[in-house]
Amino acid sequence: MSPWRQKPLETLTLPSGREICLEIRGVPARHRDLWILLHGLGGSRKSPLLRVFLRRLREAAAVVAAPDLPGHGGSPGGVQAFSTASALEVVEAVYRRFGLLSGRVFLLGFSAGGLAASWWAAENPGKAAGLVLAAPAFFLPRRLREGAPPEALERAAETGLLEGTLGGSPFRAGYELATDDERYPVERLAKGLVDPALVLHGREDRALPWEDSLEFFRAAEGPVELCLLPGAGHGFAGLEEEVFLRLRAFWKSRSRER
């Protein structure tokens, strides 16, 4: 059995006491790059796009860490446990556990995972050699509020759980996540993200419109590259390999800059 087909799982305890399920592939070493893969809201480390990335990155000899974010997959807690702050705690814990033992660290964030990856890099400039953000949810809190009826917002303020629709699909999210732009304003993110980033967004994305990534790209002060993919939906179904090839080209470009 090849190494990438194994599923070595471990439980990682965070400083807050919360536990998460983490899949780690490969042995961290100074000569190996580490990729941290972050899924989106309602997903897990098993999302089809991330599985393609995990397999292909392992074939390229990278070490890959894929956590289930709080309240998702094998990590305990309801969806209310997932917020920008809780996701940042996960990234920092994975970085301290494996990044300090590795060579360079790269982040791959899909959807809400892209928002988390961006904020972690912005708050820790220089720790990441680069970021690949696939359909990043830069304006997720606003989109969640827009997708919920007024009565649902009022109810969520009391229950902590918000329900609505994004692009015609139902969602469930914590009220904290839906109001995170008060604590994590996108304007500050656009100024603070200084690490090289590749943003990939499908022009047929119904959940998070590509115009959100374009708006962020225009406001970004750091080295952000934007690639809009014709015919691609939110999960890049059928185009996973093309998306990976763009990731690999970005990765190789960063290798030349060592």
Buried (B, 14 or more C-beta within 10 A) or exposed (E): EEEBEEEEEEEBEBEEEBBBBBBBBBEBEEEBBBBBBBBBBBBBBBBEBBBBBBBBBBEBEBBBBBBBBBBBBBBBBEBBBBBBBBBBBBBBBBBEBBBEBBBBBBBBBBBBBBBBBBBBBBBBEEBBBBBBBBBBBBBBBBBBBEBBEEEBBEBBEEEBBBBBEBBEEEBBBBBBBBBBBEEBEBEEBBBBBBBBBBBBBBEEBEBBBBEBBBBBBEBBEBEBBBEBBEEBBBBBEEBBEEBBEBBBEBBEEBEEEE
